[in-house]
């Protein structure tokens, strides 16, 4: 019997502070109750992006393209930006 595909249901997540402390967030807005009771600023419930493996936050790697001419200066070569977390 073939397996049935499950529909993807995104998890509801709390604020960043509750996630870091590994406690249940009540998701109240504009500040959750846990953050309010501790007197700490609450980051809210917006979307957070995660970096893929091998990527570092905010780091951009510059690479020079290979020149078809052996005698070309490196200043004349075009440079490109490589973002490892998008590749």
Phi and psi restraints in degrees (range 20) as a CNS / XPLOR table:
assign (resid 1 and name C) (resid 2 and name N)
       (resid 2 and name CA) (resid 2 and name C) 1.0 -69.7 20.0 2
assign (resid 2 and name N) (resid 2 and name CA)
       (resid 2 and name C) (resid 3 and name N) 1.0 146.8 20.0 2
assign (resid 2 and name C) (resid 3 and name N)
       (resid 3 and name CA) (resid 3 and name C) 1.0 -74.1 20.0 2
assign (resid 3 and name N) (resid 3 and name CA)
       (resid 3 and name C) (resid 4 and name N) 1.0 142.5 20.0 2
assign (resid 3 and name C) (resid 4 and name N)
       (resid 4 and name CA) (resid 4 and name C) 1.0 -83.2 20.0 2
assign (resid 4 and name N) (resid 4 and name CA)
       (resid 4 and name C) (resid 5 and name N) 1.0 139.1 20.0 2
assign (resid 4 and name C) (resid 5 and name N)
       (resid 5 and name CA) (resid 5 and name C) 1.0 -77.8 20.0 2
assign (resid 5 and name N) (resid 5 and name CA)
       (resid 5 and name C) (resid 6 and name N) 1.0 134.6 20.0 2
assign (resid 5 and name C) (resid 6 and name N)
       (resid 6 and name CA) (resid 6 and name C) 1.0 -88.2 20.0 2
assign (resid 6 and name N) (resid 6 and name CA)
       (resid 6 and name C) (resid 7 and name N) 1.0 140.2 20.0 2
assign (resid 6 and name C) (resid 7 and name N)
       (resid 7 and name CA) (resid 7 and name C) 1.0 -73.4 20.0 2
assign (resid 7 and name N) (resid 7 and name CA)
       (resid 7 and name C) (resid 8 and name N) 1.0 136.2 20.0 2
assign (resid 7 and name C) (resid 8 and name N)
       (resid 8 and name CA) (resid 8 and name C) 1.0 -73.8 20.0 2
assign (resid 8 and name N) (resid 8 and name CA)
       (resid 8 and name C) (resid 9 and name N) 1.0 124.2 20.0 2
assign (resid 8 and name C) (resid 9 and name N)
       (resid 9 and name CA) (resid 9 and name C) 1.0 -121.2 20.0 2
assign (resid 9 and name N) (resid 9 and name CA)
       (resid 9 and name C) (resid 10 and name N) 1.0 114.8 20.0 2
assign (resid 9 and name C) (resid 10 and name N)
       (resid 10 and name CA) (resid 10 and name C) 1.0 -66.0 20.0 2
assign (resid 10 and name N) (resid 10 and name CA)
       (resid 10 and name C) (resid 11 and name N) 1.0 143.3 20.0 2
assign (resid 10 and name C) (resid 11 and name N)
       (resid 11 and name CA) (resid 11 and name C) 1.0 -71.8 20.0 2
assign (resid 11 and name N) (resid 11 and name CA)
       (resid 11 and name C) (resid 12 and name N) 1.0 143.3 20.0 2
assign (resid 11 and name C) (resid 12 and name N)
       (resid 12 and name CA) (resid 12 and name C) 1.0 -86.1 20.0 2
assign (resid 12 and name N) (resid 12 and name CA)
       (resid 12 and name C) (resid 13 and name N) 1.0 131.0 20.0 2
assign (resid 12 and name C) (resid 13 and name N)
       (resid 13 and name CA) (resid 13 and name C) 1.0 -119.7 20.0 2
assign (resid 13 and name N) (resid 13 and name CA)
       (resid 13 and name C) (resid 14 and name N) 1.0 152.3 20.0 2
assign (resid 13 and name C) (resid 14 and name N)
       (resid 14 and name CA) (resid 14 and name C) 1.0 -86.5 20.0 2
assign (resid 14 and name N) (resid 14 and name CA)
       (resid 14 and name C) (resid 15 and name N) 1.0 -164.0 20.0 2
assign (resid 14 and name C) (resid 15 and name N)
       (resid 15 and name CA) (resid 15 and name C) 1.0 -72.4 20.0 2
assign (resid 15 and name N) (resid 15 and name CA)
       (resid 15 and name C) (resid 16 and name N) 1.0 166.6 20.0 2
assign (resid 15 and name C) (resid 16 and name N)
       (resid 16 and name CA) (resid 16 and name C) 1.0 -63.0 20.0 2
assign (resid 16 and name N) (resid 16 and name CA)
       (resid 16 and name C) (resid 17 and name N) 1.0 -39.9 20.0 2
assign (resid 16 and name C) (resid 17 and name N)
       (resid 17 and name CA) (resid 17 and name C) 1.0 -63.5 20.0 2
assign (resid 17 and name N) (resid 17 and name CA)
       (resid 17 and name C) (resid 18 and name N) 1.0 -44.3 20.0 2
assign (resid 17 and name C) (resid 18 and name N)
       (resid 18 and name CA) (resid 18 and name C) 1.0 -67.1 20.0 2
assign (resid 18 and name N) (resid 18 and name CA)
       (resid 18 and name C) (resid 19 and name N) 1.0 -36.3 20.0 2
assign (resid 18 and name C) (resid 19 and name N)
       (resid 19 and name CA) (resid 19 and name C) 1.0 -63.5 20.0 2
assign (resid 19 and name N) (resid 19 and name CA)
       (resid 19 and name C) (resid 20 and name N) 1.0 -42.5 20.0 2
assign (resid 19 and name C) (resid 20 and name N)
       (resid 20 and name CA) (resid 20 and name C) 1.0 -65.3 20.0 2
assign (resid 20 and name N) (resid 20 and name CA)
       (resid 20 and name C) (resid 21 and name N) 1.0 -36.8 20.0 2
assign (resid 20 and name C) (resid 21 and name N)
       (resid 21 and name CA) (resid 21 and name C) 1.0 -84.9 20.0 2
assign (resid 21 and name N) (resid 21 and name CA)
       (resid 21 and name C) (resid 22 and name N) 1.0 -5.9 20.0 2
assign (resid 21 and name C) (resid 22 and name N)
       (resid 22 and name CA) (resid 22 and name C) 1.0 57.4 20.0 2
assign (resid 22 and name N) (resid 22 and name CA)
       (resid 22 and name C) (resid 23 and name N) 1.0 49.2 20.0 2
assign (resid 22 and name C) (resid 23 and name N)
       (resid 23 and name CA) (resid 23 and name C) 1.0 -125.8 20.0 2
assign (resid 23 and name N) (resid 23 and name CA)
       (resid 23 and name C) (resid 24 and name N) 1.0 161.3 20.0 2
assign (resid 23 and name C) (resid 24 and name N)
       (resid 24 and name CA) (resid 24 and name C) 1.0 -73.2 20.0 2
assign (resid 24 and name N) (resid 24 and name CA)
       (resid 24 and name C) (resid 25 and name N) 1.0 130.9 20.0 2
assign (resid 24 and name C) (resid 25 and name N)
       (resid 25 and name CA) (resid 25 and name C) 1.0 -99.3 20.0 2
assign (resid 25 and name N) (resid 25 and name CA)
       (resid 25 and name C) (resid 26 and name N) 1.0 137.1 20.0 2
assign (resid 25 and name C) (resid 26 and name N)
       (resid 26 and name CA) (resid 26 and name C) 1.0 -84.1 20.0 2
assign (resid 26 and name N) (resid 26 and name CA)
       (resid 26 and name C) (resid 27 and name N) 1.0 -3.4 20.0 2
assign (resid 26 and name C) (resid 27 and name N)
       (resid 27 and name CA) (resid 27 and name C) 1.0 58.5 20.0 2
assign (resid 27 and name N) (resid 27 and name CA)
       (resid 27 and name C) (resid 28 and name N) 1.0 28.0 20.0 2
assign (resid 27 and name C) (resid 28 and name N)
       (resid 28 and name CA) (resid 28 and name C) 1.0 -71.8 20.0 2
assign (resid 28 and name N) (resid 28 and name CA)
       (resid 28 and name C) (resid 29 and name N) 1.0 151.8 20.0 2
assign (resid 28 and name C) (resid 29 and name N)
       (resid 29 and name CA) (resid 29 and name C) 1.0 -122.9 20.0 2
assign (resid 29 and name N) (resid 29 and name CA)
       (resid 29 and name C) (resid 30 and name N) 1.0 145.4 20.0 2
assign (resid 29 and name C) (resid 30 and name N)
       (resid 30 and name CA) (resid 30 and name C) 1.0 -81.2 20.0 2
assign (resid 30 and name N) (resid 30 and name CA)
       (resid 30 and name C) (resid 31 and name N) 1.0 -14.5 20.0 2
assign (resid 30 and name C) (resid 31 and name N)
       (resid 31 and name CA) (resid 31 and name C) 1.0 -127.7 20.0 2
assign (resid 31 and name N) (resid 31 and name CA)
       (resid 31 and name C) (resid 32 and name N) 1.0 139.8 20.0 2
assign (resid 31 and name C) (resid 32 and name N)
       (resid 32 and name CA) (resid 32 and name C) 1.0 -73.4 20.0 2
assign (resid 32 and name N) (resid 32 and name CA)
       (resid 32 and name C) (resid 33 and name N) 1.0 159.2 20.0 2
assign (resid 32 and name C) (resid 33 and name N)
       (resid 33 and name CA) (resid 33 and name C) 1.0 -64.3 20.0 2
assign (resid 33 and name N) (resid 33 and name CA)
       (resid 33 and name C) (resid 34 and name N) 1.0 -34.4 20.0 2
assign (resid 33 and name C) (resid 34 and name N)
       (resid 34 and name CA) (resid 34 and name C) 1.0 -66.4 20.0 2
assign (resid 34 and name N) (resid 34 and name CA)
       (resid 34 and name C) (resid 35 and name N) 1.0 -43.9 20.0 2
assign (resid 34 and name C) (resid 35 and name N)
       (resid 35 and name CA) (resid 35 and name C) 1.0 -68.0 20.0 2
assign (resid 35 and name N) (resid 35 and name CA)
       (resid 35 and name C) (resid 36 and name N) 1.0 -38.7 20.0 2
assign (resid 35 and name C) (resid 36 and name N)
       (resid 36 and name CA) (resid 36 and name C) 1.0 -64.6 20.0 2
assign (resid 36 and name N) (resid 36 and name CA)
       (resid 36 and name C) (resid 37 and name N) 1.0 -41.1 20.0 2
assign (resid 36 and name C) (resid 37 and name N)
       (resid 37 and name CA) (resid 37 and name C) 1.0 -69.2 20.0 2
assign (resid 37 and name N) (resid 37 and name CA)
       (resid 37 and name C) (resid 38 and name N) 1.0 -29.4 20.0 2
assign (resid 37 and name C) (resid 38 and name N)
       (resid 38 and name CA) (resid 38 and name C) 1.0 -86.9 20.0 2
assign (resid 38 and name N) (resid 38 and name CA)
       (resid 38 and name C) (resid 39 and name N) 1.0 -12.2 20.0 2
assign (resid 38 and name C) (resid 39 and name N)
       (resid 39 and name CA) (resid 39 and name C) 1.0 74.7 20.0 2
assign (resid 39 and name N) (resid 39 and name CA)
       (resid 39 and name C) (resid 40 and name N) 1.0 29.2 20.0 2
assign (resid 39 and name C) (resid 40 and name N)
       (resid 40 and name CA) (resid 40 and name C) 1.0 -110.8 20.0 2
assign (resid 40 and name N) (resid 40 and name CA)
       (resid 40 and name C) (resid 41 and name N) 1.0 152.7 20.0 2
assign (resid 40 and name C) (resid 41 and name N)
       (resid 41 and name CA) (resid 41 and name C) 1.0 -68.0 20.0 2
assign (resid 41 and name N) (resid 41 and name CA)
       (resid 41 and name C) (resid 42 and name N) 1.0 140.5 20.0 2
assign (resid 41 and name C) (resid 42 and name N)
       (resid 42 and name CA) (resid 42 and name C) 1.0 -104.2 20.0 2
assign (resid 42 and name N) (resid 42 and name CA)
       (resid 42 and name C) (resid 43 and name N) 1.0 132.3 20.0 2
assign (resid 42 and name C) (resid 43 and name N)
       (resid 43 and name CA) (resid 43 and name C) 1.0 -76.4 20.0 2
assign (resid 43 and name N) (resid 43 and name CA)
       (resid 43 and name C) (resid 44 and name N) 1.0 -14.4 20.0 2
assign (resid 43 and name C) (resid 44 and name N)
       (resid 44 and name CA) (resid 44 and name C) 1.0 91.2 20.0 2
assign (resid 44 and name N) (resid 44 and name CA)
       (resid 44 and name C) (resid 45 and name N) 1.0 -169.6 20.0 2
assign (resid 44 and name C) (resid 45 and name N)
       (resid 45 and name CA) (resid 45 and name C) 1.0 -115.1 20.0 2
assign (resid 45 and name N) (resid 45 and name CA)
       (resid 45 and name C) (resid 46 and name N) 1.0 22.1 20.0 2
assign (resid 45 and name C) (resid 46 and name N)
       (resid 46 and name CA) (resid 46 and name C) 1.0 -69.4 20.0 2
assign (resid 46 and name N) (resid 46 and name CA)
       (resid 46 and name C) (resid 47 and name N) 1.0 174.2 20.0 2
assign (resid 46 and name C) (resid 47 and name N)
       (resid 47 and name CA) (resid 47 and name C) 1.0 -72.5 20.0 2
assign (resid 47 and name N) (resid 47 and name CA)
       (resid 47 and name C) (resid 48 and name N) 1.0 135.4 20.0 2
assign (resid 47 and name C) (resid 48 and name N)
       (resid 48 and name CA) (resid 48 and name C) 1.0 -115.8 20.0 2
assign (resid 48 and name N) (resid 48 and name CA)
       (resid 48 and name C) (resid 49 and name N) 1.0 136.9 20.0 2
assign (resid 48 and name C) (resid 49 and name N)
       (resid 49 and name CA) (resid 49 and name C) 1.0 -97.3 20.0 2
assign (resid 49 and name N) (resid 49 and name CA)
       (resid 49 and name C) (resid 50 and name N) 1.0 144.8 20.0 2
assign (resid 49 and name C) (resid 50 and name N)
       (resid 50 and name CA) (resid 50 and name C) 1.0 -116.1 20.0 2
assign (resid 50 and name N) (resid 50 and name CA)
       (resid 50 and name C) (resid 51 and name N) 1.0 143.0 20.0 2
assign (resid 50 and name C) (resid 51 and name N)
       (resid 51 and name CA) (resid 51 and name C) 1.0 -82.7 20.0 2
assign (resid 51 and name N) (resid 51 and name CA)
       (resid 51 and name C) (resid 52 and name N) 1.0 144.3 20.0 2
assign (resid 51 and name C) (resid 52 and name N)
       (resid 52 and name CA) (resid 52 and name C) 1.0 -76.3 20.0 2
assign (resid 52 and name N) (resid 52 and name CA)
       (resid 52 and name C) (resid 53 and name N) 1.0 164.3 20.0 2
assign (resid 52 and name C) (resid 53 and name N)
       (resid 53 and name CA) (resid 53 and name C) 1.0 -57.7 20.0 2
assign (resid 53 and name N) (resid 53 and name CA)
       (resid 53 and name C) (resid 54 and name N) 1.0 141.2 20.0 2
assign (resid 53 and name C) (resid 54 and name N)
       (resid 54 and name CA) (resid 54 and name C) 1.0 89.8 20.0 2
assign (resid 54 and name N) (resid 54 and name CA)
       (resid 54 and name C) (resid 55 and name N) 1.0 -10.7 20.0 2
assign (resid 54 and name C) (resid 55 and name N)
       (resid 55 and name CA) (resid 55 and name C) 1.0 -97.0 20.0 2
assign (resid 55 and name N) (resid 55 and name CA)
       (resid 55 and name C) (resid 56 and name N) 1.0 147.6 20.0 2
assign (resid 55 and name C) (resid 56 and name N)
       (resid 56 and name CA) (resid 56 and name C) 1.0 -115.0 20.0 2
assign (resid 56 and name N) (resid 56 and name CA)
       (resid 56 and name C) (resid 57 and name N) 1.0 146.7 20.0 2
assign (resid 56 and name C) (resid 57 and name N)
       (resid 57 and name CA) (resid 57 and name C) 1.0 -66.8 20.0 2
assign (resid 57 and name N) (resid 57 and name CA)
       (resid 57 and name C) (resid 58 and name N) 1.0 125.1 20.0 2
assign (resid 57 and name C) (resid 58 and name N)
       (resid 58 and name CA) (resid 58 and name C) 1.0 71.0 20.0 2
assign (resid 58 and name N) (resid 58 and name CA)
       (resid 58 and name C) (resid 59 and name N) 1.0 7.7 20.0 2
assign (resid 58 and name C) (resid 59 and name N)
       (resid 59 and name CA) (resid 59 and name C) 1.0 -96.1 20.0 2
assign (resid 59 and name N) (resid 59 and name CA)
       (resid 59 and name C) (resid 60 and name N) 1.0 130.1 20.0 2
assign (resid 59 and name C) (resid 60 and name N)
       (resid 60 and name CA) (resid 60 and name C) 1.0 -115.5 20.0 2
assign (resid 60 and name N) (resid 60 and name CA)
       (resid 60 and name C) (resid 61 and name N) 1.0 133.2 20.0 2
assign (resid 60 and name C) (resid 61 and name N)
       (resid 61 and name CA) (resid 61 and name C) 1.0 -105.3 20.0 2
assign (resid 61 and name N) (resid 61 and name CA)
       (resid 61 and name C) (resid 62 and name N) 1.0 127.9 20.0 2
assign (resid 61 and name C) (resid 62 and name N)
       (resid 62 and name CA) (resid 62 and name C) 1.0 -102.3 20.0 2
assign (resid 62 and name N) (resid 62 and name CA)
       (resid 62 and name C) (resid 63 and name N) 1.0 132.9 20.0 2
assign (resid 62 and name C) (resid 63 and name N)
       (resid 63 and name CA) (resid 63 and name C) 1.0 -128.8 20.0 2
assign (resid 63 and name N) (resid 63 and name CA)
       (resid 63 and name C) (resid 64 and name N) 1.0 147.0 20.0 2
assign (resid 63 and name C) (resid 64 and name N)
       (resid 64 and name CA) (resid 64 and name C) 1.0 -95.7 20.0 2
assign (resid 64 and name N) (resid 64 and name CA)
       (resid 64 and name C) (resid 65 and name N) 1.0 140.5 20.0 2
assign (resid 64 and name C) (resid 65 and name N)
       (resid 65 and name CA) (resid 65 and name C) 1.0 -77.5 20.0 2
assign (resid 65 and name N) (resid 65 and name CA)
       (resid 65 and name C) (resid 66 and name N) 1.0 152.5 20.0 2
assign (resid 65 and name C) (resid 66 and name N)
       (resid 66 and name CA) (resid 66 and name C) 1.0 -69.5 20.0 2
assign (resid 66 and name N) (resid 66 and name CA)
       (resid 66 and name C) (resid 67 and name N) 1.0 137.8 20.0 2
assign (resid 66 and name C) (resid 67 and name N)
       (resid 67 and name CA) (resid 67 and name C) 1.0 -89.1 20.0 2
assign (resid 67 and name N) (resid 67 and name CA)
       (resid 67 and name C) (resid 68 and name N) 1.0 138.5 20.0 2
assign (resid 67 and name C) (resid 68 and name N)
       (resid 68 and name CA) (resid 68 and name C) 1.0 -73.2 20.0 2
assign (resid 68 and name N) (resid 68 and name CA)
       (resid 68 and name C) (resid 69 and name N) 1.0 -19.2 20.0 2
assign (resid 68 and name C) (resid 69 and name N)
       (resid 69 and name CA) (resid 69 and name C) 1.0 -103.3 20.0 2
assign (resid 69 and name N) (resid 69 and name CA)
       (resid 69 and name C) (resid 70 and name N) 1.0 132.0 20.0 2
assign (resid 69 and name C) (resid 70 and name N)
       (resid 70 and name CA) (resid 70 and name C) 1.0 -68.4 20.0 2
assign (resid 70 and name N) (resid 70 and name CA)
       (resid 70 and name C) (resid 71 and name N) 1.0 -32.5 20.0 2
assign (resid 70 and name C) (resid 71 and name N)
       (resid 71 and name CA) (resid 71 and name C) 1.0 -92.8 20.0 2
assign (resid 71 and name N) (resid 71 and name CA)
       (resid 71 and name C) (resid 72 and name N) 1.0 10.7 20.0 2
assign (resid 71 and name C) (resid 72 and name N)
       (resid 72 and name CA) (resid 72 and name C) 1.0 -72.5 20.0 2
assign (resid 72 and name N) (resid 72 and name CA)
       (resid 72 and name C) (resid 73 and name N) 1.0 142.7 20.0 2
assign (resid 72 and name C) (resid 73 and name N)
       (resid 73 and name CA) (resid 73 and name C) 1.0 -78.8 20.0 2
assign (resid 73 and name N) (resid 73 and name CA)
       (resid 73 and name C) (resid 74 and name N) 1.0 151.1 20.0 2
assign (resid 73 and name C) (resid 74 and name N)
       (resid 74 and name CA) (resid 74 and name C) 1.0 -69.1 20.0 2
assign (resid 74 and name N) (resid 74 and name CA)
       (resid 74 and name C) (resid 75 and name N) 1.0 -24.3 20.0 2
assign (resid 74 and name C) (resid 75 and name N)
       (resid 75 and name CA) (resid 75 and name C) 1.0 -68.9 20.0 2
assign (resid 75 and name N) (resid 75 and name CA)
       (resid 75 and name C) (resid 76 and name N) 1.0 -28.4 20.0 2
assign (resid 75 and name C) (resid 76 and name N)
       (resid 76 and name CA) (resid 76 and name C) 1.0 -83.5 20.0 2
assign (resid 76 and name N) (resid 76 and name CA)
       (resid 76 and name C) (resid 77 and name N) 1.0 -11.8 20.0 2
assign (resid 76 and name C) (resid 77 and name N)
       (resid 77 and name CA) (resid 77 and name C) 1.0 -78.5 20.0 2
assign (resid 77 and name N) (resid 77 and name CA)
       (resid 77 and name C) (resid 78 and name N) 1.0 140.8 20.0 2
assign (resid 77 and name C) (resid 78 and name N)
       (resid 78 and name CA) (resid 78 and name C) 1.0 -70.8 20.0 2
assign (resid 78 and name N) (resid 78 and name CA)
       (resid 78 and name C) (resid 79 and name N) 1.0 145.2 20.0 2
assign (resid 78 and name C) (resid 79 and name N)
       (resid 79 and name CA) (resid 79 and name C) 1.0 -112.7 20.0 2
assign (resid 79 and name N) (resid 79 and name CA)
       (resid 79 and name C) (resid 80 and name N) 1.0 151.5 20.0 2
assign (resid 79 and name C) (resid 80 and name N)
       (resid 80 and name CA) (resid 80 and name C) 1.0 -132.4 20.0 2
assign (resid 80 and name N) (resid 80 and name CA)
       (resid 80 and name C) (resid 81 and name N) 1.0 156.8 20.0 2
assign (resid 80 and name C) (resid 81 and name N)
       (resid 81 and name CA) (resid 81 and name C) 1.0 -98.6 20.0 2
assign (resid 81 and name N) (resid 81 and name CA)
       (resid 81 and name C) (resid 82 and name N) 1.0 128.6 20.0 2
assign (resid 81 and name C) (resid 82 and name N)
       (resid 82 and name CA) (resid 82 and name C) 1.0 -113.3 20.0 2
assign (resid 82 and name N) (resid 82 and name CA)
       (resid 82 and name C) (resid 83 and name N) 1.0 122.1 20.0 2
assign (resid 82 and name C) (resid 83 and name N)
       (resid 83 and name CA) (resid 83 and name C) 1.0 -107.8 20.0 2
assign (resid 83 and name N) (resid 83 and name CA)
       (resid 83 and name C) (resid 84 and name N) 1.0 104.1 20.0 2
assign (resid 83 and name C) (resid 84 and name N)
       (resid 84 and name CA) (resid 84 and name C) 1.0 -63.6 20.0 2
assign (resid 84 and name N) (resid 84 and name CA)
       (resid 84 and name C) (resid 85 and name N) 1.0 -27.1 20.0 2
assign (resid 84 and name C) (resid 85 and name N)
       (resid 85 and name CA) (resid 85 and name C) 1.0 -81.0 20.0 2
assign (resid 85 and name N) (resid 85 and name CA)
       (resid 85 and name C) (resid 86 and name N) 1.0 -6.1 20.0 2
assign (resid 85 and name C) (resid 86 and name N)
       (resid 86 and name CA) (resid 86 and name C) 1.0 -102.6 20.0 2
assign (resid 86 and name N) (resid 86 and name CA)
       (resid 86 and name C) (resid 87 and name N) 1.0 -10.2 20.0 2
